[in-house]
Amino acid sequence: MLTKVTSLRKLDGFQLSVRFADGSEGVHDFAEMVREPGPLTEPLRDEAYFARVFLEFGAPTWPNGFDIAPEWLRREMSAAGELGHVAAE
């Protein structure tokens, strides 16, 4: 099954609430990621810019073209114990 993010919500700092197409969801802190060196992550260190995240083809994306593979994000969140499953609405 193709992994897609279906919704994002900005929380405090560099945290995002993330829901996946399979109904799993959780909160992930991207503070470590935005400290990584590089021209694409540098603008994300500004919380106002980080908050401009949007979904493009099921991937969290920023205006400068930086995006996060949903498969990678789901693996990271699962390994960190950050995922739960939401009941059907």
Secondary structure as UniProt FT lines:
FT   STRAND          5..10
FT   TURN            13..14
FT   STRAND          15..20
FT   TURN            21..22
FT   STRAND          24..29
FT   HELIX           31..34
FT   TURN            39..41
FT   HELIX           42..45
FT   HELIX           47..50
FT   TURN            51..52
FT   STRAND          54..56
FT   TURN            57..58
FT   STRAND          59..61
FT   TURN            63..64
FT   HELIX           70..79
FT   TURN            80..81
FT   STRAND          83..85
//
